[in-house]
Amino acid sequence: MRVLTGRIGAAVLAGVLLTAPLVGCGGQRDAGADPAAGAVGAPVDLPLMESATPAASPSVVESMGRGPSATPSRSGAPSPTPKPTARRTAGPRATPKPPTETKVPPPPPKPAPSGCQPSYSGTQASRAQVRSALADAAARTYWPTSAPDIRIPLNLVKATAWQESGWQSNIVACDGGIGLMQVMPGTADWMNQRFGQSYDVRDHRDNAYLGGTYLAWLTKYIGDMYFDADYRLDAGLCTAELTSCLLNAVIAAYNYGHHAVAREGEPLAVPNPGYVRNVRALMTECVCLDY
């Protein structure tokens, strides 16, 4: 998320993962890509939170490796037909709809100086504590009224946290990104104010909620503009074209910020393909999936 920062690049997955710099969500830099400018409990009907900032992958996470791999009704009446999703056509709209959300996260911070190493603050949460926090974040309903079908897949939350921090809850990136989901302080403040929350970005549980909220906010923001409110973060909808699906767009925006991916009147963009491919690979091959 690029309102969140301080990402730690995940270890290179053989022939798949690319090294990514450590930066907060919503504004990271993708290795090999041009720099681009530029989460939370669910309140009554509001999304949870966003992150933003560019990130660089420090050696501290290089050790991260890849992991292993109809019944009739009793009354006799026909079962109700499931409500179809809002959109069935493939790919994003060529011309986006105007954004429905006018209050957006702050821009990402400037890239950290070359050679800067992340620091640590506080006590590192145990693997079991991190796993529980990420699972809770993925299980939340972030838009209970207007978009209750928005769900953040657990493997996406786990993979993003691994890519961002290597599941290190007490790491602080050179650009200011904090914790598991590398949330930027400015992004955390914006999300708390926007949705009436008081999450502590330095608490590993709240940090996971902030990251999950930002993913949910991006899902609705981009889904409304380009996918006609079809909020499915389904890898099966993606093709070889990175701009083909909402999942890739949300991952890209978490790293580079929403404005680098979704702009009024312009086609959907994925300016950080390396980061997107890293997270997508981690969603199926990360050792963290078995934690």
C-alpha positions as CSV (number, residue, x, y, z in Angstrom):
1,M,0.0,0.0,0.0
2,R,1.5,3.2,-0.8
3,V,0.0,5.1,2.1
4,L,1.9,2.6,4.0
5,T,5.7,2.2,3.6
6,G,8.8,0.3,4.5
7,R,8.6,-2.8,2.5
8,I,11.1,-5.5,2.8
9,G,11.6,-7.5,-0.4
10,A,10.9,-11.2,-0.2
11,A,13.5,-13.8,-1.0
12,V,13.8,-14.5,-4.7
13,L,11.6,-17.5,-5.6
14,A,13.4,-19.6,-8.2
15,G,12.7,-18.2,-11.6
16,V,9.6,-16.4,-10.3
17,L,10.2,-13.8,-7.6
18,L,12.1,-10.6,-8.3
19,T,13.9,-8.6,-5.6
20,A,11.9,-5.6,-4.3
21,P,13.0,-2.7,-2.2
22,L,11.8,-2.1,1.3
23,V,9.2,0.6,1.3
24,G,5.8,1.4,2.9
25,C,2.6,0.5,1.1
26,G,1.1,2.9,-1.3
27,G,4.4,4.3,-2.7
28,Q,7.1,1.8,-3.1
29,R,9.6,1.5,-5.9
30,D,9.6,-1.7,-7.9
31,A,12.9,-3.1,-8.9
32,G,13.5,-2.3,-12.5
33,A,10.6,0.1,-12.8
34,D,10.5,3.8,-13.0
35,P,9.7,5.5,-9.7
36,A,6.1,6.6,-9.2
37,A,4.8,9.3,-7.0
38,G,3.1,9.0,-4.7
39,A,-5.2,-0.7,7.1
40,V,-8.6,-1.6,10.5
41,G,-11.9,-2.8,11.9
42,A,-14.9,-2.2,9.8
43,P,-17.0,0.7,10.9
44,V,-20.6,0.9,10.1
45,D,-20.3,1.1,6.3
46,L,-16.8,2.3,5.6
47,P,-13.7,0.6,4.2
48,L,-10.9,0.0,6.5
49,M,-7.5,1.4,5.4
50,E,-4.9,2.1,2.9
51,S,-1.1,2.3,2.8
52,A,1.2,4.2,0.7
53,T,4.9,4.7,0.0
54,P,7.7,3.3,-2.2
55,A,9.8,0.5,-0.8
56,A,13.2,-1.1,-1.1
57,S,14.1,-4.7,-0.2
58,P,16.9,-4.8,2.3
59,S,19.1,-7.8,2.8
60,V,17.4,-8.5,6.2
61,V,14.7,-10.4,4.3
62,E,16.9,-12.1,1.8
63,S,16.8,-15.2,4.0
64,M,13.1,-15.6,3.3
65,G,12.6,-18.8,1.2
66,R,9.8,-20.4,-0.7
67,G,7.5,-22.8,1.0
68,P,5.9,-26.1,0.0
69,S,4.2,-26.0,-2.2
70,A,-27.0,-29.7,-4.6
71,T,-29.5,-30.8,-2.2
72,P,-33.3,-30.4,-2.7
73,S,-35.0,-28.1,-0.1
74,R,-37.2,-29.8,2.5
75,S,-40.3,-27.9,1.4
76,G,-39.8,-29.1,-2.2
77,A,-39.5,-25.6,-3.4
78,P,-36.6,-24.8,-5.7
79,S,-33.6,-23.3,-4.0
80,P,-33.1,-19.6,-4.5
81,T,-30.8,-18.7,-7.4
82,P,-27.6,-17.1,-6.1
83,K,-27.3,-13.4,-6.8
84,P,-24.9,-12.9,-9.7
85,T,-21.9,-10.7,-9.3
86,A,-22.2,-7.2,-10.7
87,R,-19.7,-7.8,-13.6
88,R,-19.1,-10.8,-15.8
89,T,-17.0,-9.4,-18.6
90,A,-13.3,-9.8,-18.5
91,G,-10.8,-7.1,-18.0
92,P,-11.0,-3.5,-16.8
93,R,-13.0,-0.7,-18.4
94,A,-10.9,1.2,-21.0
95,T,-12.3,4.4,-19.6
96,P,-12.8,4.4,-15.9
97,K,-15.8,5.7,-14.0
98,P,-15.2,8.8,-11.8
99,P,-13.9,7.7,-8.4
100,T,-16.6,7.3,-5.7
101,E,-14.1,8.1,-2.9
102,T,-13.0,11.7,-2.7
103,K,-11.1,11.4,0.5
104,V,-7.8,9.7,-0.4
105,P,-4.7,8.8,1.5
106,P,-1.7,11.1,1.6
107,P,1.0,10.8,-1.1
108,P,3.9,8.4,-0.4
109,P,7.1,9.7,1.1
110,K,10.3,10.2,-0.9
111,P,12.5,7.1,-1.4
112,A,14.9,6.3,1.3
113,P,18.6,7.1,0.8
114,S,20.6,4.4,-1.0
115,G,22.3,1.9,1.4
116,C,20.0,2.8,4.3
117,Q,19.3,-0.2,6.6
118,P,16.0,-0.7,8.5
119,S,15.8,-0.3,12.3
120,Y,13.9,-2.2,14.9
121,S,11.6,-0.8,17.7
122,G,9.9,-2.8,20.4
123,T,9.4,-6.5,20.8
124,Q,9.0,-8.9,17.9
125,A,5.7,-10.7,17.9
126,S,5.9,-14.5,17.7
127,R,5.1,-16.3,14.5
128,A,1.8,-17.6,16.1
129,Q,0.8,-14.1,17.1
130,V,1.5,-12.8,13.6
131,R,-0.4,-15.7,12.0
132,S,-3.4,-15.0,14.2
133,A,-3.4,-11.2,13.6
134,L,-3.2,-11.7,9.8
135,A,-6.0,-14.3,9.9
136,D,-8.2,-11.9,11.8
137,A,-7.5,-9.1,9.3
138,A,-8.4,-11.4,6.4
139,A,-11.7,-12.5,8.1
140,R,-13.1,-9.0,8.5
141,T,-16.0,-7.6,6.5
142,Y,-14.7,-4.1,5.7
143,W,-17.7,-2.6,3.9
144,P,-20.7,-4.2,5.7
145,T,-23.4,-2.2,4.0
146,S,-22.3,-0.9,0.6
147,A,-19.9,-3.7,-0.4
148,P,-20.2,-6.7,2.0
149,D,-18.9,-9.0,-0.6
150,I,-15.4,-7.5,-0.5
151,R,-13.2,-10.1,1.1
152,I,-9.4,-10.0,1.4
153,P,-8.0,-13.5,0.7
154,L,-5.9,-14.8,3.6
155,N,-3.1,-15.8,1.2
156,L,-2.9,-12.3,-0.1
157,V,-2.6,-10.8,3.4
158,K,0.0,-13.3,4.4
159,A,2.0,-12.8,1.1
160,T,1.8,-9.0,1.4
161,A,3.1,-9.1,5.0
162,W,5.9,-11.4,4.0
163,Q,6.9,-9.3,1.0
164,E,6.7,-6.1,3.1
165,S,8.4,-7.2,6.3
166,G,9.2,-10.9,6.3
167,W,6.6,-11.0,9.1
168,Q,8.8,-8.8,11.3
169,S,6.4,-6.9,13.5
170,N,9.0,-4.5,15.0
171,I,10.8,-3.4,11.8
172,V,10.9,0.2,10.7
173,A,11.9,1.0,7.2
174,C,14.2,3.9,6.2
175,D,11.2,5.6,4.5
176,G,9.1,5.3,7.7
177,G,7.1,2.2,6.9
178,I,6.2,0.4,10.1
179,G,5.7,-3.2,11.1
180,L,4.2,-6.3,9.4
181,M,2.3,-4.5,6.7
182,Q,4.8,-1.5,6.5
183,V,2.1,1.1,7.1
184,M,3.2,4.7,6.9
185,P,2.4,6.8,9.9
186,G,0.6,9.4,7.7
187,T,-1.5,6.7,6.1
188,A,-2.4,5.2,9.5
189,D,-3.4,8.6,10.8
190,W,-5.5,9.2,7.6
191,M,-7.3,5.9,7.9
192,N,-8.0,6.3,11.6
193,Q,-9.5,9.7,11.0
194,R,-11.4,8.8,7.9
195,F,-13.1,5.8,9.5
196,G,-13.3,6.8,13.1
197,Q,-10.8,4.3,14.4
198,S,-7.8,4.5,16.8
199,Y,-5.5,1.7,15.6
200,D,-1.9,1.8,16.8
201,V,0.4,1.3,13.8
202,R,3.1,-0.1,16.2
203,D,0.9,-2.9,17.6
204,H,1.2,-6.0,15.4
205,R,-2.6,-6.7,15.5
206,D,-3.6,-3.2,14.7
207,N,-0.9,-3.0,12.0
208,A,-2.4,-6.1,10.4
209,Y,-5.9,-4.5,10.5
210,L,-4.5,-1.3,9.0
211,G,-2.9,-3.3,6.1
212,G,-6.1,-5.3,5.6
213,T,-8.1,-2.1,5.6
214,Y,-5.9,-0.5,3.0
215,L,-6.3,-3.5,0.8
216,A,-10.0,-3.3,1.2
217,W,-10.1,0.4,0.5
218,L,-8.1,-0.1,-2.7
219,T,-10.4,-3.0,-3.7
220,K,-13.4,-0.8,-3.6
221,Y,-11.7,2.3,-5.0
222,I,-10.3,0.6,-8.0
223,G,-13.2,-1.9,-8.4
224,D,-15.7,0.9,-8.6
225,M,-13.6,2.8,-11.2
226,Y,-12.6,0.0,-13.5
227,F,-14.5,-3.2,-12.8
228,D,-18.1,-2.0,-12.3
229,A,-18.2,-2.9,-8.6
230,D,-17.0,-6.5,-9.3
231,Y,-14.7,-6.8,-6.2
232,R,-13.5,-10.4,-6.8
233,L,-9.8,-10.7,-5.9
234,D,-9.7,-13.9,-7.9
235,A,-6.4,-15.0,-9.5
236,G,-8.5,-17.1,-12.0
237,L,-9.6,-13.8,-13.5
238,C,-6.1,-12.7,-14.4
239,T,-4.4,-13.3,-17.7
240,A,-0.8,-12.8,-18.7
241,E,-1.6,-9.1,-19.0
242,L,-1.0,-7.6,-15.6
243,T,-3.7,-5.0,-16.0
244,S,-6.3,-7.7,-16.7
245,C,-7.6,-8.2,-13.2
246,L,-8.5,-6.4,-9.9
247,L,-6.1,-8.5,-7.9
248,N,-3.0,-7.3,-9.7
249,A,-4.2,-3.7,-9.6
250,V,-4.7,-3.8,-5.8
251,I,-1.3,-5.4,-5.2
252,A,0.3,-2.8,-7.4
253,A,-1.5,0.1,-5.6
254,Y,-0.5,-1.2,-2.2
255,N,3.0,-0.8,-3.2
256,Y,3.0,2.4,-5.4
257,G,-0.2,4.1,-4.2
258,H,-3.7,4.3,-5.7
259,H,-2.9,7.3,-7.9
260,A,-0.1,5.5,-9.7
261,V,-2.6,2.7,-10.7
262,A,-6.0,4.4,-11.0
263,R,-6.3,7.8,-12.5
264,E,-9.4,9.6,-13.7
265,G,-9.9,9.3,-17.5
266,E,-6.9,7.0,-17.9
267,P,-6.6,3.2,-18.4
268,L,-5.6,1.0,-15.5
269,A,-1.9,0.9,-15.0
270,V,0.6,-1.5,-13.2
271,P,3.8,0.5,-12.9
272,N,5.6,-2.1,-10.7
273,P,5.3,-5.5,-12.4
274,G,8.2,-7.0,-10.4
275,Y,6.4,-6.3,-7.1
276,V,3.1,-7.7,-8.4
277,R,4.8,-10.9,-9.6
278,N,6.6,-11.3,-6.3
279,V,3.4,-11.1,-4.3
280,R,1.5,-13.3,-6.7
281,A,4.2,-15.9,-6.5
282,L,4.2,-15.7,-2.7
283,M,0.4,-16.2,-2.6
284,T,1.0,-19.8,-3.8
285,E,4.6,-20.6,-2.9
286,C,5.5,-18.7,0.3
287,V,6.7,-20.8,3.2
288,C,4.6,-18.4,5.3
289,L,1.4,-20.1,4.0
290,D,2.1,-23.1,6.2
291,Y,2.7,-21.0,9.3
